[in-house]
């Protein structure tokens, strides 16, 4: 089952997260796309999403996930030990999302931003939306 991770293409933290996932996803379960691309916007519209956040969105066969739900669902499909992080799902969502929002709101200040979206290497290109 392939899922799609949409991310802020100019955010250094988000780009680092994508690289982190790629390195821990040897089965290539995930594909990726910058939120600002037409392909990503088409996927969101098709999923019925009209107001997506500007950080990480996970599209899976059973739904669309945002904030901490997206991060935890991604973690549980990575190589060990990262699936253990899914145990944090027992923490109430409002608490998890509060922490997520603090980081997301400061991500440019703390991690910086790029002038342009990440360009995948030729061997990874097939995992990214056009």
Secondary structure by P-SEA (a helix, b strand, c coil): cbbbbbcccccaaaaaaaaaaaaacccccbbbbbcccaaaaaaaaaaccccccccbbbbcccccccaaaaaaaaaaacccccccccccccccaaaaaaaaaaaaaacccccccccccccccccccccccc
